[in-house]
Amino acid sequence: MSTPAPDTPAAPGEHVRPAAAEQLLRRLEWTVLRRLDGAVHGDYRTLFRGFGLDLADLREYQYHDDVRHIDWNVTARLQTPHVRTFNEDREVTAWFLLDLSPSVDFGGNVKKRSVSVDLVAVLARLLTRHGNRVGAMFYGERVDAVIPPRTGRRHVLELVHRMLSRPERAASRETDLGELLRTAYATMPRRSIVFVVSDFISTPGWGEPLAHLAARHEIVAVRLYDPLEMELPDLGLMVIQDAETGEQLFVDTSDRGFRKRFAELASARELALRAAFREAGVDALELATDDDLVEALARFADLRRQRSRLAAGGGFPRHLERN
């Protein structure tokens, strides 16, 4: 069976279902999605929300309601606080911006690329089984493939296959995530949920394009990492290699001073990354190569619930409290 070229999206009727993609998706459906349905209450609604709202009804204010939804005219007329309730449009279009540069092929027992494939397969299937559409943009040395948003399990299989079939590269020019984000902004005019799946090992300057993209779309930055990138073990003399450029360096990992400096640099990079996400106003999911995917997504769902409650303004307006 022939497969589409990496830079040519398959036509709607030309979905490919190779064995590797089918086996991986089937495994994830049994081992991850079934557990996720129990771990994340409310299913995908806890993680993803539609953007359209239609007025459904009015009811009396209850604790934890969003004070922004109080109908002041009705409240004044009835002398009891009332809020507007809405039917939310659940239809979502999601995009995966996939960093598949050489640095994501790093990992101890599990590579970051494998974690990326599993995550995309789970989220794409979670979304499409509720009728939503998912698309993807692939970045290697440049944006080299775009898969338009579609729905259905066959479409998810095509997406997974395209990720699995991309060959690893030993080295390339430095990753420029800014290019991926700017291309995405020009390509996606409709408001969507956008998952930026990357280790964020890139040339500087991607923070501003990320904030620009977040002004139009709901962004989730999925940051992939391996524990070895945070702290080096004592393995004696060894050669380490820059995954992006292929440059090699001979180091002594038994030197405590060297390991301490390495950890300090890694810590500084962590702080800079989190500051960039915070300044861009995006949610971030930290995903390590040794993480349990269900637990990581459940933690992320809890974070989004907490953010939603904070956005609701907390408690009841004091001047409206009953005596």
Protein Blocks (a to p, Z undefined) as FASTA:
>chain_A
ZZddfklccdfklcccdfklmmmmmmmmmmmmmmmmmmmghijmlmpccfbdcdfbdcdd
dehiafklpcfklmmmnopacdddddddfbdcddddddfbfklmgcfkbcfklmmmmmmm
mmmmmmmmnopacdddddfkbcfbdcdddedjklmmmmmmmmmmpccdfbdcdddfklmm
mmmmmmmmbgcddddddehiacehilmmmmmmmmmmccdddddddfklmoccdebjaddd
dfknopacdddfklmklmmmmmmmmmmmmmmmmmmmmmnopacddddfkbcfklmmmmmm
mmmmmmmmmmnopaadfklpcZZ
